[in-house]
Amino acid sequence: MIHGNLSPCLDWFQLFITFKWIKGDRAITGEMHNLTRYNLSTQREYTFSILIPTWNNLEYLKICVESINRHSSLTHQIILFVNEGSDGTLEWLTAHCPENLDYIHSPENMGICYGVNLARSMAKSDYLLYMNDDMVALPGWDQALHQAIPGLGTVMWMLSSTMIEPVDTGNNCVVIRDFGRDPESFKKEDLLRELGTLKKEDWTGATWPPVVLHKELWDLVGGFSTEFSPGHYSDPDLSFKLLLAGVREFRGVGSSLVYHFGSKTTSRIRKNNGRRIFLSKWGISSRVFRREF
């Protein structure tokens, strides 16, 4: 259904996108028969189940996984959805898989939306946390998120960590400081030394990863909408669905910090026209949604 007074061309666009969903779903159905699941985590319960889609991004993934286990105060399950893994990711997991990590392997790239939705099926925690594979968890990141949860009272909320990024993209929810743009230039020791100066006040409008929410809320809205595959603009779409479901608490936690090298996977793929799909689906642009809601 198209909401609002949109031009007739968007009606045709909606039909075109719907046709693409049907064709895409047929292709994905075939790919799902080739999935392999690796249930390797040793505990029955974890604080967060961290869902990370990855696509031939091994050097960043190594830093991401290592930082979670090194800098977390609590015990978390890590669930990877490995798209292809032809860059050595599968060999690395075979040789170095930590005891809190499970993963699903797809020989084809199924994208973020399908990947994260499938990874959710392996979650052991009540709390799902979606993170990119080019992020670095920093000391205290998880404790700050976890401590914010009891005061919320219900499951009708979504919390976000605060990203530190090397480039100013105009996102005022981000801390701008350049500690490197790839693993080779990453100034880890400088970042850890200056960490105390990078925290900010809590902010509103949580939509960017890492985000955490209760599994019942994720299931209620159906996770990521696959019409946004491979994933561009699936984040604000999730927030819009949560808003319609009754969520009013979209809080960014200023003391939960992660370093983000900056969309290293999405820069390598042919993106879906997420801006236009969002407008067609909801009747407003994602920019207006973020500004007004």
C-alpha positions in Angstrom: 0.0 0.0 0.0 1.3 3.5 -0.9 0.6 6.1 1.8 0.1 9.8 1.0 -0.3 11.8 -2.2 2.4 10.5 -4.5 2.7 10.8 -8.2 1.3 8.0 -10.4 4.9 7.0 -11.4 5.5 5.7 -8.0 2.5 3.4 -8.4 4.3 1.8 -11.3 7.5 1.8 -9.3 5.8 -0.1 -6.5 4.6 -2.7 -9.0 8.1 -3.0 -10.4 9.6 -3.5 -7.0 6.9 -6.1 -6.1 7.8 -8.0 -9.2 11.5 -7.9 -8.3 10.7 -9.2 -4.8 8.9 -12.2 -6.3 11.8 -13.0 -8.6 14.3 -12.4 -5.8 12.4 -14.6 -3.4 12.5 -17.5 -5.9 16.3 -17.1 -6.3 16.7 -16.9 -2.5 14.6 -20.1 -2.0 17.1 -21.9 -4.1 20.1 -20.5 -2.2 18.6 -21.5 1.1 18.9 -25.2 0.2 22.6 -24.7 0.2 23.0 -23.1 3.6 25.2 -24.8 6.2 24.7 -24.1 9.9 27.5 -24.4 12.4 26.2 -24.6 16.0 29.5 -24.3 17.9 28.8 -22.0 20.9 29.2 -23.8 24.2 26.8 -21.9 26.6 23.1 -22.1 26.7 22.5 -18.5 27.7 24.2 -15.2 26.7 23.5 -11.5 27.4 23.3 -10.5 23.8 23.1 -12.5 20.6 25.2 -10.4 18.2 24.2 -10.8 14.5 26.9 -9.9 12.0 26.5 -10.4 8.3 29.8 -10.6 6.4 30.9 -10.8 2.8 34.5 -11.5 2.0 35.7 -8.9 4.5 38.0 -11.1 6.6 40.6 -8.6 7.8 37.8 -6.3 9.2 35.9 -9.3 10.5 38.9 -10.5 12.5 39.2 -7.1 14.2 35.5 -7.0 14.9 35.2 -10.5 16.5 38.4 -10.0 18.5 37.3 -6.6 19.8 33.9 -8.0 21.0 35.5 -10.8 23.0 38.4 -8.6 24.3 36.4 -5.5 25.2 33.0 -6.9 26.5 32.3 -7.0 30.2 29.5 -9.5 29.7 29.3 -12.8 27.8 27.8 -12.7 24.3 26.9 -15.1 21.5 28.3 -14.0 18.1 26.4 -15.3 15.1 27.9 -14.7 11.7 26.1 -15.0 8.4 28.9 -15.7 6.0 28.2 -14.7 2.4 30.5 -16.7 0.1 33.5 -16.6 2.4 35.9 -17.1 -0.5 38.5 -14.8 0.9 39.7 -17.2 3.6 36.8 -16.5 6.0 35.8 -20.1 6.2 39.3 -21.3 6.7 39.8 -18.8 9.5 36.6 -19.9 11.2 37.7 -23.5 11.0 41.1 -22.7 12.6 40.2 -19.9 15.0 36.5 -20.0 15.8 36.0 -18.9 19.4 33.7 -20.9 21.7 31.0 -18.3 21.7 30.6 -18.1 17.9 28.0 -19.8 15.6 27.7 -19.2 11.9 25.7 -19.9 8.8 27.4 -20.2 5.5 25.9 -19.4 2.1 27.9 -20.1 -1.0 26.1 -17.2 -2.7 25.8 -13.6 -1.4 22.3 -13.3 0.0 22.9 -9.8 1.4 22.2 -8.2 4.8 18.4 -8.5 5.1 18.2 -12.3 4.4 21.4 -12.9 6.2 20.5 -11.2 9.5 17.0 -12.7 9.5 18.4 -16.2 9.1 21.1 -15.5 11.8 18.3 -14.6 14.2 17.2 -18.3 14.1 20.3 -19.3 16.0 20.0 -16.7 18.8 20.1 -17.9 22.3 19.6 -14.6 24.0 16.4 -12.6 24.5 18.3 -9.6 23.2 19.4 -9.3 19.6 22.2 -6.9 18.6 22.9 -6.2 15.0 26.4 -5.0 14.2 28.5 -4.5 11.0 31.6 -6.5 10.3 33.7 -3.3 9.9 33.1 -2.1 13.5 35.4 -2.3 16.5 33.8 -2.7 19.9 35.5 -0.6 22.5 35.8 -1.1 26.3 32.5 -0.8 28.2 30.4 -0.7 25.0 28.2 -3.6 26.1 27.9 -2.7 29.8 26.6 0.8 28.9 23.8 -0.8 26.7 22.9 -3.4 29.2 22.7 -1.0 32.1 20.2 1.1 30.2 17.7 -1.8 29.7 16.2 -2.3 33.2 15.0 1.3 33.4 13.0 1.0 30.2 10.4 -1.2 31.8 9.0 -2.8 28.7 10.3 -4.4 25.5 9.1 -1.5 23.4 12.4 0.2 22.7 15.5 0.1 20.5 18.9 1.2 21.8 22.0 2.1 19.7 25.7 2.4 20.4 27.4 5.5 19.4 29.8 5.3 16.4 33.1 6.9 16.1 33.9 7.5 12.4 36.9 8.9 10.5 34.9 11.0 8.0 32.2 13.5 8.7 29.1 12.3 6.7 26.7 14.9 8.3 25.4 12.5 10.9 25.2 14.4 14.2 24.8 11.2 16.2 28.4 10.2 15.3 31.6 11.2 17.0 34.1 12.3 14.3 37.7 11.3 14.9 40.1 9.7 12.5 41.9 6.6 13.9 42.3 4.9 10.6 40.2 3.9 7.6 41.3 0.3 7.2 43.1 -2.4 9.3 46.5 -1.3 8.0 46.1 2.3 9.2 44.1 1.6 12.4 45.6 3.5 15.3 44.2 1.2 18.0 46.4 2.3 20.9 45.6 6.0 20.2 41.9 5.2 20.1 42.0 3.4 23.5 44.1 6.1 25.1 41.7 8.9 24.0 38.5 6.8 24.6 37.5 8.7 27.7 37.3 12.0 25.8 35.1 10.6 23.1 31.9 9.8 25.0 28.9 12.0 24.5 25.4 12.5 26.0 22.7 10.1 25.1 20.8 11.1 22.0 17.5 10.3 20.3 16.8 8.7 17.0 18.5 5.3 17.3 18.5 3.6 13.9 22.2 3.0 13.0 24.0 -0.1 14.1 25.0 -1.4 16.5 21.4 -1.6 17.6 19.9 -3.9 20.3 16.2 -4.8 20.8 14.2 -7.6 22.4 13.7 -10.7 20.2 9.9 -10.5 20.7 9.9 -7.0 19.2 12.1 -8.1 16.3 9.8 -11.0 15.6 6.7 -8.8 15.9 7.8 -6.6 13.0 9.4 -9.4 11.0 13.0 -8.3 11.2 14.6 -6.7 8.2 12.2 -6.2 5.2 13.7 -8.2 2.3 12.4 -5.7 -0.3 15.4 -3.6 0.7 17.8 -6.4 -0.3 20.7 -6.4 -0.3 20.2 -4.0 2.5 20.5 -0.3 1.7 17.9 1.7 3.8 16.8 -1.4 5.7 17.8 0.3 9.0 15.3 3.3 8.8 12.7 0.9 7.5 13.1 -1.2 10.6 12.7 1.9 12.8 9.6 2.9 10.9 8.0 -0.6 11.5 8.9 -0.3 15.2 7.3 3.1 15.4 4.1 1.8 13.9 4.2 -1.1 16.4 4.2 1.4 19.3 7.9 1.9 20.0 8.7 5.5 21.2 12.1 4.9 22.8 14.8 5.2 20.2 17.8 6.0 22.3 21.5 6.3 21.4 23.7 5.5 24.4 26.6 8.0 24.4 28.9 5.9 26.6 28.6 2.8 24.4 31.2 3.4 21.8 32.3 1.5 18.7 34.7 2.5 16.0 33.4 2.3 12.4 35.8 2.1 9.5 32.9 3.1 7.2 30.6 0.9 5.1 33.4 -1.3 3.7 31.0 -3.9 2.4 28.3 -1.7 1.0 30.9 0.3 -1.0 31.7 -2.9 -2.9 28.2 -3.9 -4.0 25.6 -2.6 -6.4 23.1 -1.0 -4.0 19.4 -1.2 -4.1 17.6 2.1 -4.6 16.7 2.2 -0.9 15.7 5.9 -0.8 13.1 5.4 -3.5 11.8 2.1 -2.1 11.4 3.7 1.3 9.5 6.6 -0.2 7.2 4.3 -2.2 6.6 2.1 0.8 5.9 4.7 3.5 4.9 7.8 1.6 7.6 10.0 3.1 11.4 10.1 2.6 13.8 8.6 5.1 15.2 12.0 5.7 11.8 13.4 6.7 11.2 10.4 8.9 14.5 10.8 10.8 13.9 14.5 11.2 10.3 14.5 12.2 9.8 11.2 14.1 
